[in-house]
Amino acid sequence: QVQVDESGGGEVQTGGSLLLACAVSTSDLSIYTMGWHRQVAGKQRELVAAISAGKVTNYADFAKDRFTISRDNAKNTVTLQMTSLKPEDTGVYYCVADIPATERRFFWGKGIPVTVSS
């Protein structure tokens, strides 16, 4: 059974930083890509950043130069360091793991709220 547990988030002022963390329990199944998506008010869920098992990263334009995604393959964890936060970054952030050996394949966390106040 796959379990995705997120932590971190919270409230910060404009210009501040937050660290999001995600741990995935897979019963020894290999994880391909891990990533973070977000849903902000009035918009559909969107990619923030993703990282492959080979540590190749992909960032949304809004995340480039401000956010950093990292991964520990041995621990099946992924983190998102967010800096220079803006009010428009306010939303719910979701961790996702791509496990190709499963029928379902994509496993999502419950989401953690991030609030950036002006």
C-alpha positions, -999 to +999 in steps of 0.1 A: +000+000+000+013+034-009+011+063+015+020+099+008+026+121+039+032+158+035+045+182+061+055+219+064+036+248+050+019+273+071+017+311+070+045+335+061+048+371+051+057+383+016+093+376+009+095+348+034+105+312+030+088+279+037+099+243+034+076+215+023+084+179+028+069+147+016+076+111+025+063+082+004+059+047+017+059+022-012+066-013+001+098-014-020+081-003-052+103+021-073+092+057-076+099+074-109+090+111-107+081+129-075+068+164-075+047+192-061+015+207-076-006+235-062-041+248-064-045+285-059-078+304-058-096+305-091-072+283-109-069+246-117-042+225-100-009+232-116+026+218-116+051+236-093+082+214-097+091+178-104+122+156-101+129+123-116+147+094-100+178+106-118+175+140-102+164+158-134+142+187-124+114+206-141+100+239-128+070+260-136+080+294-148+067+310-116+089+287-095+121+292-114+148+311-093+126+310-062+118+274-055+141+244-052+130+208-053+152+180-039+149+143-035+164+115-014+159+083-033+170+061-003+144+076+019+117+082-008+114+118+003+110+150-017+113+186-004+103+219-019+122+249-006+102+281-014+118+315-011+108+350-020+072+340-015+044+362-028+007+365-019-001+348-052+017+317-040-011+312-015-029+279-020-029+242-013+003+223-022+001+186-031+029+160-033+026+134-060+046+102-067+047+083-099+050+046-093+049+028-127+046-007-112+011+000-099-022+001-118-031+035-103+004+049-110+000+084-095-004+088-057-013+121-042-010+136-007-039+153+010-024+187+004-010+213+028-020+249+029+004+277+023-006+313+031+015+343+021+003+375+037+011+409+024 
